[in-house]
Amino acid sequence: MTEKEQATSMIAKYMDLLRIEKAEDRDREIKNQLRETKAMLEALGVVVEDLVIE
């Protein structure tokens, strides 16, 4: 990943956090972002069910 790609990725993550912070329904926004991220990871072949925080 190039430096510009890393910067773009971090900007996207920062914007996602800002959206959560400003959302009227934070739980709904978090669920929407999780769905989007899960789809992106699965498109890259990452099994998200293995990614668990306990």
N, C-alpha and C positions, 0 to 999 in steps of 0.2 A: 504494500500500500504506500503510495507516495505521500509526501508531507501535505500536499493540497487535499488529497482524499481523506487523510486523517483529520484535517481542519474542518472539512465539509461534514464529516461524520460527527465531530464534536459539536458543531453548530447545530446540527439536526437534533442531537440529544438535548442540548441546552434549550432549544425551542420547544421540545416536547415537555421539558420540566416547567417552562414558563406557561404552557397551555394548561398543565395540571394545576399550577398555582392560581391561574385566573378562572378556571372552569367553575361554572355554577354548580355542577354536579361532578365533584372530583372522582368519585368511584366510577361513574360512567366513563369519564375521560380516560382513566387508568385502564379500564377494561378495553376500550377502543384502541388504545395504544398498544396494549398487550396483544390484541388480535392482529394488528398490523405488523408488529415486530415478529410474532410467531409465523405469520405467512411469509415474511421476508427470509427468516431463518430456514424454514422448511424448503423454500425455493433454492436455498444454497445447500440443502442436504443435511442440515443440522437437526437432530432429534431433540426437540425442546422438552419432551417429557423427562429427559435425563437431567434437565437444569432445574433443580429444586432448592429452595432455601427453607431450612427448618428452624 
